[in-house]
Amino acid sequence: MKIEPTLKKKIEIVISALKSYNFPVENKPPSYVDILTIIRRPFSNSVILMAGFVSGSRKLIMKSVVHHPVNKAITETENQAVVEFDILTKLYPLFQDMDGCSVPEPILVLPEIETYVMEYVEGVLLENELHAANYLTSPKKFNKLQRSFFNCGRWLKRFQEGTGIHYAGPEVLDEVITRCDQQLEMIEYAKDKKCPTNLREDVMLFLRENQALVKNDEVIVSGRHGDFGPWNIIAEKHGITVIDYLGYREAPIAVDLLKMLMNFDNDEKALLTNSARIKELKQAFLEGYGTVQHISESVMIICETYHRAASLESAINNKAMRFHRSIERKRIFKSNLQWLINDRGREIKLMHNV
């Protein structure tokens, strides 16, 4: 297995640390640690490891931060390996008594190489199970998918309560607005002819106007996952496990809630997807989440605007090669551009009927 020198050195450091680490259950270090798989992604490198003990073997995964330009503001502000490890350490006991919902067990962190190690969770990404929402998929598979999204709602509520729900002032919206501006900047840079040249300026003015309407101590905040969607959720026979806490911080509770609802809205644009089933999945998620605390209209508009700008940017810059994906992308593009130009402020669509 050919490994570039920098990553190879990090793996050697991690393996050495693991061989000196007393695992709580086994009460001793592993006798060996082998490399199974290396997964390279834009924002991280992950290495699946096998640790051997007299009692058996245990799969682990080391995650090492990659400094991508898109996440520069996040990775250069705080050591994200430490951020992710710390929040997993806080969350792990909170979910141990909750059937169907979990987080990976944190093992150790090595701040000097921006890397941490956690339990490897067997299963499949929930994103890869969404075919069960298609027209011809069996009711049995769809019911399983419904249960997974019900658990997603339960997980998010426990996560927000566990990280602490409280009130903050309008300044807590600055980060959401800044992230929205970054998405609008990328849209502007793409120079798509269908997008008005003043879209960024117009939307940013709209966001600041809404922020000015927010009163002191009015924004409900908690811990924010930041990328809460089926691509970061592992589905297995006992329930769901949520992964990837890059950029974790405190933010309005609407951010994570609307992220999942935005995904449902986009999924309805797929050619093979049964929109009635998507609505049932959305309902299952919201039933799992339970009572949604009152969120002011201006806060909701700001958060929805951010998610729609992010969806529009993705539709512009992530070109789909397959025909049906191309159609889906065009529909997502049209829907979100329409909302950003004409519907914002008049229709808070993602929370409709909630």
RAPE-V255215 format. One line per field, one symbol per residue. phi: phi as a letter, one per 20 degrees, with the letter a starting at -180 (. if undefined). A space follows every 50 residues. Layout:
phi: ???
//
This chain:
phi: .ecfgffgfffffffffffdeefgfflafffbcdedbdddcgdadccedd ddcgfqdbeccecdfdeegfdgfefeecffffgffffffffgffdfedfn cbcfffdbccgfdlbccbfedfqcfggfdfffefgeffgffffffgffff ffffffffgfffeoebdbefffegfffffffffffffffflfffegfegf ffffffffffffeeefldeecafcfobebffdcedbfeqccecmdgngae agffffffffffffffffeffeeefffffffffffffffnfeffdfffff ffffggffffffffffedfeefgfffffffffgffffgffedegndbeff efme
//
